[in-house]
Amino acid sequence: MKVGISACSNGHLPEWQDQITELEQVLNSMNIETVLSPHIMRTIDEYSGTDKERAEDLMKLYADDGIDAIYDISGGDLANGVLRYLDYDTIAKTEKTFWGYSDLTTVINAIYTMTGKPGVLYQIKNIIWSFKDIQQQRFSDYISGKNNDLFDIEYSFLQGKAMEGVVVGGNIRCFTKLAGTRYWPDMNGKILLLESLSGGSGQIGTLFNQLDDMGVFDQVSGVLLGTFTDYEKAGLTLSVYDLLKMHISDTLPVAYTKDIGHGHDAKAIIIGKKYAYSI
């Protein structure tokens, strides 16, 4: 198996070079050959290359018939800059799956909107970070076809008893960057997944306001809340669910999972795939 390693968002800091080396070594130990994109490390400010250069890196991976999947290892703010330069016709014709998390929410959802192709919300560097033992086991088991533990999430319902639909969304701050663009998905009947690394009640509340003003909560079949890392650590009086309840009807199903988000122990979920959740 051969995979491409891309960085569509912010460039990597020099001190992260060892992470890339370790990631390649771990993947190689699983018989996964890696191909690194040219623009991964920062060169100017937060950029590893121009938006067009990073998009061209990604398209080269899509065009290479020898590459089976693409893992993006970046995050930050810059990923939506590549969207206008991607060749969605080429992407639609391949069977490759794009993996990434956080700011790559923009790329994953744009690809789904423009091509119908699903993508995986997951940071492959989880297999070298603080929960690397369990993450390597999950990932290896998935790649070898042993089990699907990497994608099997536990959840509980906060409101309602069941929901079904294609999952869209991801990081709430990054997902809302697609609002008003051609990359915004049709929200009718979808399950909206929302999670976050940063943000207190003001930051998360204002994003819920935006989604509310767009009519999103009237269109979706349910909301799946992942972890809101900094929010949950802050010990605020209002929970994320409390904020959400200000914007939804009392009949919209809402579930919570601690398995999706920015935690190094996070599991994966497929954006663009139909899921059914129930008590």
C-alpha positions as CSV (number, residue, x, y, z in Angstrom):
1,M,0.0,0.0,0.0
2,K,1.2,3.5,-0.8
3,V,-0.2,6.7,0.6
4,G,0.4,10.4,0.0
5,I,1.2,12.8,2.9
6,S,-0.1,16.3,2.3
7,A,-0.3,19.6,4.2
8,C,-3.1,21.8,2.8
9,S,-3.3,24.0,5.9
10,N,-0.5,25.7,7.9
11,G,3.0,24.6,7.3
12,H,4.9,22.5,9.9
13,L,7.3,24.1,12.2
14,P,10.9,22.9,12.0
15,E,10.7,21.2,15.3
16,W,8.0,19.0,14.0
17,Q,10.3,17.3,11.4
18,D,10.9,14.4,13.8
19,Q,7.1,13.8,13.9
20,I,7.1,13.3,10.1
21,T,10.0,11.0,10.3
22,E,8.4,8.9,13.0
23,L,5.1,8.8,11.2
24,E,6.8,7.5,8.1
25,Q,8.6,4.9,10.1
26,V,5.4,3.7,11.8
27,L,3.5,3.5,8.5
28,N,6.4,1.7,6.9
29,S,6.3,-0.9,9.7
30,M,2.7,-1.6,8.6
31,N,3.9,-2.1,5.0
32,I,2.6,1.3,4.0
33,E,4.9,3.3,1.7
34,T,4.7,7.1,2.0
35,V,5.1,9.9,-0.5
36,L,5.6,13.3,1.0
37,S,4.3,16.4,-0.7
38,P,6.9,19.1,-1.4
39,H,5.2,21.8,0.6
40,I,4.9,20.6,4.2
41,M,7.4,22.7,6.2
42,R,6.9,26.4,6.8
43,T,8.9,28.7,4.5
44,I,7.2,32.2,5.0
45,D,5.2,32.9,8.1
46,E,2.6,30.2,8.4
47,Y,2.8,29.2,4.7
48,S,4.6,26.1,3.4
49,G,3.8,27.3,-0.1
50,T,1.2,29.4,-1.9
51,D,-2.4,28.2,-2.0
52,K,-1.9,27.1,-5.6
53,E,1.3,25.2,-4.8
54,R,-0.4,23.3,-2.0
55,A,-3.4,22.5,-4.2
56,E,-1.0,21.3,-6.9
57,D,0.7,19.0,-4.4
58,L,-2.7,17.5,-3.5
59,M,-3.7,17.0,-7.1
60,K,-0.4,15.3,-7.9
61,L,-1.3,12.7,-5.2
62,Y,-4.7,12.3,-6.7
63,A,-3.2,11.9,-10.2
64,D,-0.7,9.2,-9.1
65,D,-2.4,5.9,-9.8
66,G,0.1,4.2,-7.4
67,I,-1.2,6.0,-4.4
68,D,-4.1,4.4,-2.5
69,A,-5.1,7.1,0.0
70,I,-4.1,10.6,1.1
71,Y,-3.4,11.6,4.7
72,D,-3.1,15.3,5.4
73,I,-1.0,16.0,8.5
74,S,-1.7,19.8,8.8
75,G,-4.1,22.0,10.6
76,G,-4.6,25.7,11.4
77,D,-6.3,28.2,9.1
78,L,-5.1,28.0,5.5
79,A,-6.7,24.9,4.1
80,N,-9.7,26.6,2.4
81,G,-7.2,28.5,0.3
82,V,-6.6,25.4,-1.9
83,L,-10.3,24.8,-2.7
84,R,-10.5,27.0,-5.8
85,Y,-7.5,25.3,-7.4
86,L,-8.6,21.7,-7.0
87,D,-9.7,19.7,-10.0
88,Y,-12.9,18.1,-8.7
89,D,-13.5,16.2,-11.9
90,T,-10.2,14.3,-11.4
91,I,-11.0,13.8,-7.8
92,A,-14.4,12.4,-8.6
93,K,-12.9,9.8,-10.9
94,T,-10.6,8.3,-8.3
95,E,-11.3,5.9,-5.5
96,K,-8.8,7.5,-3.1
97,T,-10.0,8.7,0.3
98,F,-8.7,12.0,1.8
99,W,-8.0,11.9,5.5
100,G,-7.5,15.0,7.7
101,Y,-8.9,16.8,10.7
102,S,-9.5,20.3,12.2
103,D,-8.9,22.8,9.4
104,L,-9.1,20.0,6.8
105,T,-12.8,20.0,7.6
106,T,-13.0,22.5,4.7
107,V,-11.3,20.2,2.2
108,I,-13.2,17.1,3.2
109,N,-16.6,18.8,3.0
110,A,-15.8,20.6,-0.2
111,I,-14.8,17.3,-1.8
112,Y,-18.0,15.7,-0.7
113,T,-20.1,18.7,-2.0
114,M,-18.3,18.9,-5.3
115,T,-17.9,15.2,-6.0
116,G,-20.0,13.1,-3.6
117,K,-16.9,11.4,-2.4
118,P,-16.6,10.7,1.3
119,G,-13.6,11.6,3.4
120,V,-12.3,10.6,6.8
121,L,-12.1,13.1,9.7
122,Y,-9.0,11.8,11.5
123,Q,-5.4,13.0,12.1
124,I,-3.0,10.3,11.1
125,K,-0.4,11.7,13.5
126,N,-2.5,10.3,16.3
127,I,-0.6,7.1,15.7
128,I,2.6,8.7,17.0
129,W,1.2,11.0,19.7
130,S,0.4,10.4,23.3
131,F,-2.0,7.5,22.7
132,K,0.1,6.0,20.0
133,D,-0.1,2.4,21.2
134,I,-3.8,2.1,21.1
135,Q,-4.0,4.3,18.0
136,Q,-1.5,2.1,16.1
137,Q,-3.4,-1.0,17.1
138,R,-6.7,0.5,15.8
139,F,-5.2,1.8,12.6
140,S,-3.3,-1.5,11.9
141,D,-6.4,-3.5,12.6
142,Y,-8.4,-1.3,10.2
143,I,-5.8,-1.4,7.4
144,S,-5.5,-5.2,7.7
145,G,-9.2,-5.7,7.8
146,K,-9.1,-7.3,11.2
147,N,-11.8,-5.0,12.7
148,N,-13.4,-1.5,12.5
149,D,-12.5,-0.3,16.0
150,L,-11.0,2.9,14.5
151,F,-14.5,4.0,13.4
152,D,-16.7,2.4,16.1
153,I,-17.7,5.3,18.4
154,E,-19.6,5.3,21.6
155,Y,-22.3,7.9,22.0
156,S,-25.2,8.9,24.2
157,F,-28.4,10.9,23.4
158,L,-28.9,14.2,25.0
159,Q,-32.2,14.8,23.2
160,G,-34.3,12.4,21.2
161,K,-33.7,8.7,20.7
162,A,-32.6,8.2,17.1
163,M,-31.2,10.0,14.0
164,E,-30.2,8.9,10.6
165,G,-28.5,10.7,7.7
166,V,-25.3,11.4,5.9
167,V,-22.8,13.0,8.2
168,V,-21.3,16.4,7.3
169,G,-19.4,18.9,9.3
170,G,-16.4,18.5,11.6
171,N,-14.6,21.3,13.3
172,I,-17.2,24.0,13.8
173,R,-15.0,27.0,13.2
174,C,-13.6,25.6,10.0
175,F,-16.8,24.2,8.7
176,T,-18.5,27.6,8.9
177,K,-15.8,29.0,6.7
178,L,-17.6,27.3,3.8
179,A,-20.8,29.2,4.4
180,G,-21.9,31.2,1.4
181,T,-19.5,29.3,-0.9
182,R,-20.2,26.7,-3.5
183,Y,-18.5,24.2,-1.2
184,W,-21.2,24.3,1.4
185,P,-23.0,21.0,1.5
186,D,-26.8,20.6,1.1
187,M,-27.8,20.3,4.8
188,N,-31.3,18.8,4.3
189,G,-31.6,15.5,6.1
190,K,-28.0,15.5,7.2
191,I,-26.5,14.7,10.6
192,L,-24.4,17.7,11.5
193,L,-21.2,16.8,13.3
194,L,-19.6,19.6,15.4
195,E,-16.4,19.6,17.5
196,S,-13.7,22.1,18.4
197,L,-10.3,22.5,19.9
198,S,-10.5,26.2,20.9
199,G,-13.3,28.5,21.9
200,G,-15.2,29.6,25.0
201,S,-18.9,30.3,25.3
202,G,-18.6,33.5,23.2
203,Q,-16.8,31.9,20.3
204,I,-18.9,28.7,20.2
205,G,-22.1,30.6,20.8
206,T,-21.5,33.0,17.9
207,L,-20.9,30.1,15.5
208,F,-24.2,28.5,16.7
209,N,-25.8,31.8,15.9
210,Q,-24.4,31.7,12.4
211,L,-25.7,28.2,11.8
212,D,-29.0,29.2,13.2
213,D,-29.3,32.3,11.0
214,M,-28.5,30.1,8.0
215,G,-31.4,27.8,8.9
216,V,-29.2,24.8,9.3
217,F,-30.8,23.5,12.5
218,D,-34.2,23.4,10.6
219,Q,-32.7,21.4,7.8
220,V,-30.7,18.7,9.5
221,S,-32.0,15.4,10.9
222,G,-29.8,15.6,14.0
223,V,-26.7,17.0,15.6
224,L,-23.7,14.9,16.8
225,L,-21.5,16.8,19.2
226,G,-17.9,15.7,19.5
227,T,-15.5,17.0,22.0
228,F,-14.9,20.7,22.5
229,T,-11.5,20.5,24.1
230,D,-10.7,23.9,25.5
231,Y,-14.4,24.6,26.4
232,E,-14.7,21.4,28.4
233,K,-11.5,22.2,30.3
234,A,-12.6,25.7,31.2
235,G,-15.3,24.6,33.6
236,L,-17.9,27.1,32.2
237,T,-21.4,27.3,33.7
238,L,-23.1,26.7,30.3
239,S,-22.3,23.4,28.5
240,V,-21.9,23.3,24.7
241,Y,-25.3,21.5,24.7
242,D,-26.8,24.4,26.8
243,L,-25.6,26.8,24.0
244,L,-27.0,24.6,21.3
245,K,-30.4,24.3,23.0
246,M,-30.8,28.1,22.5
247,H,-30.9,27.5,18.7
248,I,-32.8,24.2,18.2
249,S,-36.2,22.8,18.7
250,D,-36.9,20.3,21.5
251,T,-37.6,17.6,18.9
252,L,-34.2,17.7,17.1
253,P,-32.2,14.7,18.1
254,V,-28.8,15.5,19.7
255,A,-26.1,13.0,20.6
256,Y,-22.7,13.4,22.2
257,T,-19.5,11.3,21.6
258,K,-16.2,11.7,23.3
259,D,-14.6,9.7,20.5
260,I,-14.5,12.4,17.9
261,G,-12.5,15.6,18.2
262,H,-9.0,16.9,18.7
263,G,-8.0,14.5,21.5
264,H,-5.0,12.3,20.7
265,D,-7.2,9.3,21.6
266,A,-9.9,10.3,19.0
267,K,-11.4,7.9,16.6
268,A,-12.3,8.4,13.0
269,I,-15.6,9.2,11.3
270,I,-16.5,9.3,7.6
271,I,-17.9,12.6,6.3
272,G,-20.2,11.9,3.4
273,K,-21.4,8.5,4.7
274,K,-24.9,7.6,5.9
275,Y,-25.0,6.7,9.6
276,A,-27.9,5.7,11.9
277,Y,-27.7,6.3,15.6
278,S,-30.2,5.2,18.2
279,I,-30.5,4.4,21.9
